[in-house]
């Protein structure tokens, strides 16, 4: 019912990807159909100036709804998932394993517009995951860059000469500013006010 209500048939397989050039058939076709655009996270409600960390925490707090939106076959591995590369520490936003594709799926969350530089970061993550985590019987790991908005042409150029399978899609999240009445909204504290209050409370505890 959820997929019907969110018009899955209009979103399925719509992500910008390079799967046709980086994955063998029929793996490429199946992987393309696994991704959608946009991903509908209407179970979340964030401020319009929310940060990537808040988006990530929101998805984890609603992991059941998140998995339903991702679709069949996704198994949650970890978030944030740590990677040690030559003594340097890195973190993947979300790591999944897809049971039908038989591969790891690395998800990088972006709260803003897609940038070509995001592809370089994802390419790095996939190289490390393939070397450190991928089993010899696994298919190549797939990357998904989830951003608020994207320029389709820019995304296609960014992926054109990349040899790792990467997809770019957008996410839809309800904004508190749109969902709540204005009179009620003005009475709510801002993110900065909440952070300042927490800092003050921690300092007060240390003094005591």
N, C-alpha and C positions, 0 to 999 in steps of 0.2 A: 504493500500500500504506500509505503514511504517513497519508493522509486517511481510509482505511478504519479503520486502527488507532485513530485519534483521533476516530472517529465524527463525521466532517464533516457528515453528513446531519442530525445533531442540533444543529449549531452554525451552519450556513449561514443567513444572513439574519436572525440573531437579535439583532443590535445594536440599541440604541435610537437612532433617527434621526428627523430631520424631513424626509427626502428627499421624501416624498409632497407636502409643501407648498412645497419650495424648488427642486425639479427637475421638468422636464417629463417626461411619460410618452413613451416607455418608458425614458428615462434613469434615472428614479427607481427603477423596478423592478430594473433591471440593477445600479445602484449598491447597492441594498439587499442583493442576493444576493452581491455581492462581499465584503461585510463579514460577519464571523461573531462569535459570542460564546459562550464565550470563545475567544481566540486561545491556542493551546497552544504554549508555548515550553519544552517539556520537555527540549530540548537544552541549556538553561541550568541552572546550579546556583549559587545565590546565598545569601548569609547572609540570615536573616530581617530584619535591620536594614540591608540593602543600600540604597544610594542610587540615585537616578534615573540618575546618571552611570554607575554600574556596570551597570545594566540596559541602557543605551544602548550601552556599549562591548561588552557581551556579545553583543548582537544583531549588531553590526557585525563582531565576530570570527567569528560564525557566519552570515554573510550568506546563504550558500547555503541553509541550513536555514530562515532567516528568510523568504527569498523563497518557498520551498516552502510554508510555512505561510500566507503572505499569499495565495497562489494565482496562477493564470495572469493575465498582463497587467501585472504590476507591474514597472516599470523603475526601478532605484535612481538617484537624482539626486545626493544629498549628505547628509552628517550630520557635525557640525551644519552646517546651511545658513545662511549669514549674510544678514541683511537690513539695509540702511541706510535709515532712515526719518527724513528731516529732519535728518540729521547724527547721529542716535542709532543705535547698533548693537543688533540683536536677533539671536537664533539660533533656527531651527526645529530641533527634535530630529531629525526624519527627513523627507526630502522625496522623494517618488516621482512618477512619471508613469505613468498607467494607459493602456495602449495601446488597449484596447477602449472604455473610457469617454471617451478623448481628453481627459483633464484631469489636472491636478496633484492629488496626494493628500498632504496635510500630516498628519503623525502627531506628536502630542504625548504623550510618555510620562509617566505618573504612577506612582510607586511605592506610593502610598497610595490612599485612598478618593476617589471622584469628588466634586468640589465644584462648585456652580453657577458659581463664579468662573472655573473652567477654560474654560467656554464663551465668556466675554468675551475671554479671551486668544486662543482659537482663532479667534474672529470677526475679531479684529485681524489675525492671521496671514493669514487667507484674503483679507481686503481688500487687504493689501499684495501678496500673491502674484498676485492677479488684476490688479492695476495694473502691477506691475513685470515679471512673468514670463509671464503668460498671453498666448498668441497669439490673434489675432482669430478664428481658426477653432476654438480650443479651447472645450470646455464649461466651465462654472463649476467652480472648484477645490473639492475636497471635503476636509473635515477629519475626522480620527479621533482621539478622545481615548481612549488606552489606559490604564486604571487597574487597580489590584489588585482593588478591590471597588467596587460602586456600588449605590445605592438606585434601583430602576427608576422609582419615582414621582417622585423628585427629578430624575432625568435627563430625564424627559418634560416636567416643568414648566420646567426650565432651557432646553430647546430650543424650547418652544412658540411664542414670538414672535420667534425669531431668523430672519433672512432669508437666512442663509448655510447651505449644506448641511453638516451636522455629524452625526457618529455617535459614540456612546459605547459602548465595549465593555471587557471585562475581559481580563486576561492571566493565564495559569497558568505559574508558574515553580517548578521544584523547589528546595526549601530544603536547604542543606547539613545543617542540624540534623536533617532528616527522613531524608536519604539515607545518612548515614554512621553507623556504630556509635558509641554514646555514648563508649566508652572511647577511640576514635580521635579523636572530635570534641574532647574536652577537651584533647588534646595540640596542637591547632591554634591558632596565634596569632589574636587578634581583629583587626578592621580597624584599630582605634586603635593596637594594638601594632605592626602592620605600618607604618602611617603614621609613628609615632614612630621606628621603626628607619630608615626612609628619610630622614627629616629629619636624624637623627644621622649617617647615612652621608654625606649631602651636606655637612654642616658639617665633617666630618672631611676630606673631599676639598678643601674650600676652605682649611682650615688648612694642608694639605700643599702 
